Amino acid sequence: MKGLLALASAGFLGLVATGCASTEADWRERYLEKERDASDATARLSEERAAHAAAVAQLEEARRRIAALERDGAAPRAPGEVAAAPASDAGVDAEVDRLRRSGLDVHQTSDGNIAIVLPADINFGSGSKELTPAGKKALDQVIRELQGSFGGHSVRIEGHTDADPIKRSNFKDNWELGSERALSVLRHLSAGGIAAERLTAATRGETMPVADNKSDKGKARNRRVEVVVLVPRGSAMAK
């Protein structure tokens, strides 16, 4: 009887030992499986980060190219889009002469664009960003040109001031005054039908004078807004 009990006990302990070994092997396999899953997830995350970094790099490169095109005076075009036709085959000089004969104050810029000058003392109230009736009338003529001979060309509106510091107005400085006047012109052009994507506003403050700031006459010339028609490089008008 004792022998039978001993044999039964040994069998039971063997089963327990076998079960423990099996359970330990199962847990070890599950642990290794979790480690493999974590490793795969880490690899996928690394790939996604690399793809994101590549996309960001491509976006930055596209932005640099657009900025370079804008500096060169050429608006970026979508694939398949046809470039705007040049305003005239007669060249920039001929266009400048024609605009002057129409009564506009115009000059060719150093980078080959066409600038229409709006004297601030005529086109804006003193120390104000609001256009005068004369200013609105002048801009209506500019709108006709931008819709006609210069249809499709990009336009940069630059606000310029004299060198006197701001004293008796709500503007913080000449940078802000130049900016607000340029924006007033932009809004009038936009309201007059010029497509918003053609327009850009910029402020030059007192940094680009065309006359001596020591005289009242010189200061008056420096206070201006210039509507700059950007001539695409290589166009017939640019030759």
Secondary structure, 3 states (H helix, E strand, C coil): CHHHHHHHHHHHHHHHHHHHHHHHHHHHHHHHHHHHHHHHHHHHHHHHHHHHHHHHHHHHHHHHHHHHHHHCCCCCCCCCCCCCCCCCCCCHHHHHHHHHHCCCEEEECCCCCEEEEEEHHHHECCCCCCECHHHHHHHHHHHHHHHCCCCCCCEEEEEECCCCCCCCCCCCCHHHHHHHHHHHHHHHHHHCCCCHHHEEEEEEECCCCCCCCCCHHHHHHHCEEEEEECCCCCCHHHC
